[in-house]
Amino acid sequence: MTITRSSRHFRTVLSLATAVLLAACAQLPQQPDSSPTPGEPNTVGETARTEAGGRAPRNDPGESVQGPASGQGPAAIRPGPKAPASEGPVALRPDHPESYTVAPGDTLWSIAKRFLQNPWQWRRIWRQNPQVGNPHRIYPGDVLRFSYDASGNPQLDASRGEVPLIKLSPEIRVESLTQPIPPVPRDAIEAFLTRGEILSKAEWRGKPYIVADDDEQTVYADRDRVYVRGADFDQALYAVFRPGEELREPGSNRLLGVPGIYVGQATLERDENPATFILTHTVAPVRAGDRLLPIESAPELYNFDPHPAPDVEGMIIGRLDADVTQITQYSSVIINLGAQDGIEPGHVLAVFGQDRRVDDKISGGTVRIPGERAGLLMVYKAHDLVSYGLIMQAERSIRLRDRVTSP
């Protein structure tokens, strides 16, 4: 067969065009077959965790980071919070009630346990009922009814019942229980919510401080008048703290913050420069240099509900009650995970015992035995790098440096 010059030229052009088209297709971004399943962990941009702390490095809380200084390299970029781990289907208790009337003394956790095997799945069944004034809060007297929605998913609806009445003795008067039920027992965390603060060195330095009293004493107590500088005061009552020892991360020795030691309260008398306060409810001697922090209101402190923590891993690094030697149910602990890790009040984490190494008497050497699950904790106050958690379930002994992770 005779191939003409024009035929060869046409085939050459066709081959070049095909090659260009294939190369362009190869460089097009490939789309995933399907969108990510809601709740699956996001691993994009995840940094390696340090072996000592079980987490990625974070900003030092000693000073605020505004950006790279002149002549320095770029500031470290911290990955954003991860998505919650996949929870799977809602695990209902086989003996759950069809309806339940909320009673005084209930908590969100105790109610969730009536319906769910995993109480942290509460948000998956709690339905915002438009007939209830505030669907996010549950009050004594409310009636919770279990049902399934059109898609077959379990749900709870609430109807507002009669508000129970309580008789206050010895006075003869009756008041309604208008407070919503708390997520956890109030008496277990009340003191630590209002008396527990962990701030950076720079934050403590920026808080108003006591200069002196009105009688040239070195320590002050109830009813003493003290003078305070460092702020314009816009509320009547403040808590008095003394910055304590630095809180360090085990292994890496990374500074996580400086806890405050609660020493009492101070009531504003005159807002001048310096301002005048009267000390009240002191639990320890107050000194010059102690700092004042505003006391948070109760509705803000209890405005959370159980839900699973994101895909994180940390450890228990401290106890909040120094008088308690064992960590049991309703013990308050400190974990080395905070707001920078996406942790918020209401997050539930599983507690696992520490791994250990044992001698293999048959094959020789040692073998690692993984730590078993020891319980559950719920975060009730999140600081920047650490959080306060309440042990909700203690299935085994729980110790300092036990691992915490998504449930």
Secondary structure, DSSP 8 states (H G I E B T S, - for coil): ----HHHHHHHHHHHHHHHHHHHHHHTS----SS---TT----TT----BTTTTB-----TTS---S--TTS-----------B----S--B-TT--SEEE--TT--HHHHHHHHBSSGGGHHHHB---TTSS-TT---TT-EEEEEE-TTS-EEEEEE-----EEEETTTTEEEE--S---SS-HHHHHHHHHH-EEE-HHHHHTS-EEEEESS--SSB-TT-EEEEESS---SSEEEEEEE---EE-TTT--EEEEEEEEEEEEEEEE-SSSEEEEEES-SS-B-TT-EEEE---HHHHT----EE-BS-EEEEEEES-TT--SB-TT-EEEES--GGGT--TTEEEEEE---EEEE-TTT-SEEEE---EEEEEEEEEE-SS-EEEEEEEESS-B-TT-EEE--
